[in-house]
Amino acid sequence: MSVALLLRRMPWITRLGLLLVFLFAFLAAFGPWLAPYPEAEPVADVWQPIGTVGFPLGTDTLGRDMLSRLLYGAQRSIGLALVITVLSFTVGSVCGFLAAIAGGWADQAASRVVDVFMSFPALILALLVLSVMGSSLPVLVLTLAFIDGTRVFRLARAVAVDLNVMEFVEAAKLRGEGIWWIARKEILPNALPMLLAEFGVRFCFSFLLISALSFLGLGIQPPAADWGGMVKDNAQAIAFGLPAPLLPAGCIALLTISVNLVVDFLLDQASRRSRRG
Amino acid sequence: MLLQIEDLRIDGTDVDGNSVEIVKGVSLEVDRGQVLGLIGESGAGKSTIGLAALGYVRPGCHFAGGSVRLDGQELVGAPVGQLLDIRGRRVAYVAQSAAAAFNPAHRLLDQICEVHRRHGLGPRAEAERFAVELFGKLGLPDPERFGQRYPHQVSGGQLQRAMTVMALITRPDLVVFDEPTTALDVTTQIEVLAAMRRAIREQGAAALYVTHDLAVVAQMADRILVLRHGAAVELGETRQILEQPRQDYTRALVSVRRGAHERHGGHERSVVLAVDRVDAAYGAQQVLFDVSLRVERAATVAVVGESGSGKSTLARVITGLLPPRSGQVRFGGEVLSNDLAGRSKDHRRRLQLIYQMPDVAVNPRQTVREIIGRPLAFYLGMHGDALRRRVKELLARIELPAHFADRFPGELSGGQKQRICIARALAAEPELIICDEVTSALDPLVADEILNLLLRLQEESGLSYLFITHDLATVRAIAHEVVVMQRGRVVDSGGKDQVMAPPFHDYTGKLIRSVPEMRTDWLDEVLAGRV
């Protein structure tokens, strides 16, 4: 299906979502260059209101420029969430597919290990690992990707188990195809819609998890800006009737919604196609 | 006139939201005491017309014109309250799948009497008495207590009869049967048909009988309306339709069921496949007992039996999906490994399988080229131009145009998908193809085309077929030899002429007598013969 046709089919709400996703992606890519001030330097009085001359979004709890920190934070928050989600999906779905196709003890072993990790609440497990290993960026990424990956594994395996008993997979096995070929050519294309839907949700969850960890002080370390941490830093402003924490919170919400608008549309397209066949 | 449908037109929408005509100006009349059969392939609009007799259209469809009158009362565009009053009370509906139509959480009697209560037709005790009477008339076991059971506690055939009771409980003027016996075994089908016919006659009700099986409708209907693509092809007395069809399409429908092909040339043949004394089990449950058979080169062996006879399990053993407990499978003189993993690529190539449901046998997200091309690349190492050329040749052999190579299975009809499955098997250049009920999911005309294709391919390439089926008309059409299975054992085998002609083996005879024949008095004869 051509891109032009896809665009023409989109309802306006999906176009809006897509536009916002592109906007966020642009800000994430070029944020540091667009930012008028450095991210960590106090440049004005504390908690200047929105619309102050020179500081269109005001300043934060230490007098740092809110707009600049949001732009820096965009790169860090979105980039991290993206890396974590892509990583967890690659590993999780590959392992899930292989476990489902192989079956037997390999499937049992992998599934039980995953069960063990899934029995811990994600946040507690993340806190545990991060407080033992220290909160560096690679540790953060790998930990969250692993935790997310266990969830993806469960989904990918469940979908693949259903597909694995379909006759076209049986036909491939009878032909003598290898497990890797079956996973890639027979299972993946049919599991993609479901994985795509989960991707939209997981992306936002890992975003929120990073925010939560930053909020608890174990995520991204100050003075580096990230949206979750910014909500925490400025939380007291609410008590004074200032909107400062609502700005990063609003960004998180807006990104979450726009990603899901796009994913919804893709899902709808996928189900249309499979309904026809 | 009880039901009068005039120039009925119903429109629907397809997945892309385009309007399509489903019923294109059909007229028909049914009077009290009459049964009208609606027959046609899927997509003929026969179920849609059946539902229209209740003043109902499926979601997404709407009446585009014409009228449906019950005793002179117009149903098209009638207020919902009026329709609700008519449905179930004056016009009742018996659906194709009784298992899906009953609520598993309630007892049968409660569900049956609900219609009676909803229409305020009197005390429940009266309804119960009548239900018990109907249970008896429809030949259900232990009528007094049958209603106390839950849907899962009775068989498919009994459930289908229970649904007929549900339809008749309000003494309706008209009953619409929508393929009520399609899901049943041939032997059960007879009992259900006989019971329905008796019940309708005794109540003096009229009926619309929707089906794709001409032989079934021949037992039920006084007149038959043949439909195709939403339009009427031919309307006539049942006997006239069967014996002197006026339209080409009707003639094609009738001849499909009567069709027969003869075996060609009879020279010395070598054995391709030999199954020797195979026992097989799923877990603790043994499914195959001491099964042996052989298939000769360029010959077709049909394995027949009811569902549960183990014929599909036999296919799984031969293909290596289910290792047998004992016994062996020999192929071209060599012993095949019991286990799929132990079989060589060459063995796998020479033995191909075609499935019953073409919809799930091809990957919906691969193009036809990918589906057919994969065995070529995998077994024969073809690629590039050679592969493209070969895919084109294969498409030509299965009589599909070359541009189909770039289509997805979703864009093909059921028959075309089955052709793709055949092409995929052919691509491997096999010696034996196992056909597992390959025509039972297809409309009769399409099924006949597929059988003809398989026969032609056999003549061209000297293929052998192991044909698994429960349809004896198919066996007559293509088999050279027949193996009859019952409960996991081979009970009868030999040449087709020997097995399928008197004197019959007991079980073979029962199977053969259970297949509806295209005579209007067939059902009466069978029932008379049973007493």
Interface residues (C-beta under 8 A of the other chain):
Chain A: M166 E167 F168 E170 A171 K173 L174 R175 G176 E177 K185 E186 P189 N190 R272 R273 S274 R275 R276 G277
Chain B: V15 T319 G320 L321 L340 R343 K345 R348 L353 Y355 M357 V360 A361 V362 N363 P364 R365 Q366 R374 P375 F378 Y379 F408 P409 G410 E411 R424 A428
